Every structure is written in C-alpha cells, then in structure tokens.
Amino acid sequence: MAYTMKDICAPRSGKDGKTYWHKVGTAFVGDDGKIGLKFDSLPLPNDKGEVSAQIFDRQSKDDRPAHPAKGIGERKAGGGNAADLNDEIPF
C-alpha cells in the first residue's frame, strides 16, 4: 500500500496579531483513504481550552517560509559558537 505524507500543523498567534502554523507531526494517507497520524509534539490549547490542528500538503524545506521569530537559529551577541570554546578549565 502506498502512502501520501502530509504535514499536521497547529495555529500559533504571533505578537503582530497574525496566525503562524507550527508543524507538530505527519499524516499518512493510504490509498484506501485511511489516515494515520504521528505527532512529534502536541498542540497547545488556546485561551478557550480548545486544541486544533490542520492537515496541509507537505512542503519541502526549501519551500517553507522563514520562521517569524527573530534570532531563531542565530546566536545572540557574545554567545559564541563551538569554535570559540576554550578547553581549559577556568578554576
């Protein structure tokens, strides 16, 4: 049986009032129409206690929009990286 993979995404409210979609898992749609779900994380409830998620066509990593939060994947000033580590014990 062949499966089509789709993304399971949960809505998140951004500081700018926009809704962003956070990928929480993968849906496997079989030829027979049955859907299997695999969650990598669980969606959080909104202020009303409701939990929601939607299934979207899978996107390649190159097609996904950049994350709306600034600094994700970047180091903050003074944070350094592995090449800057000093192997000497300071005490």
Buried (B, 14 or more C-beta within 10 A) or exposed (E): EEBEEBBBBBEBEEEEEEEBBBBBBBBBBEEEEEEEEEEEEEBEEEEEEEEEBEBEEEEEEEEEEEEEEEEEEEEEEEEEEEEEEEEEEEE
